[in-house]
Amino acid sequence: MNCASRSSSSLGPAPRWSGCRGGQPLLGPGATPQLPVAEARKKKIACRVSRFVRSTHFARGPFMAEPVTRLDPRRSDAALVTAALEGDERAKEALFRRYVGMVSGLSFRLLGRDEELEDIVQESFAQAFAALHKLERPQAFAAWLSSIVTRVTIATIRRRRLLSRLGLLRGEPVHLETIIASTAPPDVVAELTAVYGLIAKLPVKERVVLILRRVEELSLEEVAAQTGWSLATVKRALVRAEGLLDVSRARGGEEEG
């Protein structure tokens, strides 16, 4: 996985750190040649984490008449969006086929389970196609769709939390074996175990920001755009989440000791 260079912020470098390619540190223009061991290890892990998170996807949906065989590489997202706005149902079908894996994967990682996943996927595409005329840059369909998926998933998490507090829904633990790929190395398993072991205890904003930052490897600006929250709100949520993650790790280390 290629990790593009990211500028640093007051909260430290983004997980897709400068000079990282394929999970290996590179010493070149923009890279940091001298890093504390713990910080370098954290960056190296973060750069590889998303490769080892399982993803699920659906082969069919309301816009698909036949199972997926192959995508037409000749039509860009912009062309498909334009055609869909003109009433071309096949263009909608093509967009669904192209992005159903991305949508289900993102919502699955945010939820930490596959319950209600199909509902989120269908609702996300329904909202996207209903609001397609509001998309100012058709070529940015993927990023725009990701923001819709994120917000639909956030609404689902909040609803589940409310039902749980009312005693109408039993909280289920995150089953790590369904999230972490069997090929993940021990350091990545430890990172994902720490993150997903904590998310059920986090407020919604801290939970979503932590996953988008540490698992999806988005920059702070990308997290803000995808959630619709201000950059200041994202930074505060990440500071709180990272602090709780460090405390959780420390307690885990004490128990092992």
Secondary structure as UniProt FT lines:
FT   TURN            10..11
FT   TURN            18..19
FT   STRAND          20..21
FT   TURN            22..23
FT   STRAND          24..25
FT   TURN            29..30
FT   HELIX           37..48
FT   HELIX           49..52
FT   TURN            62..63
FT   TURN            73..74
FT   HELIX           77..85
FT   TURN            86..87
FT   HELIX           89..111
FT   TURN            115..116
FT   HELIX           117..130
FT   HELIX           132..134
FT   HELIX           138..140
FT   HELIX           141..165
FT   TURN            166..167
FT   HELIX           176..178
FT   TURN            182..183
FT   HELIX           186..198
FT   HELIX           199..201
FT   HELIX           204..214
FT   HELIX           220..227
FT   HELIX           231..256
//
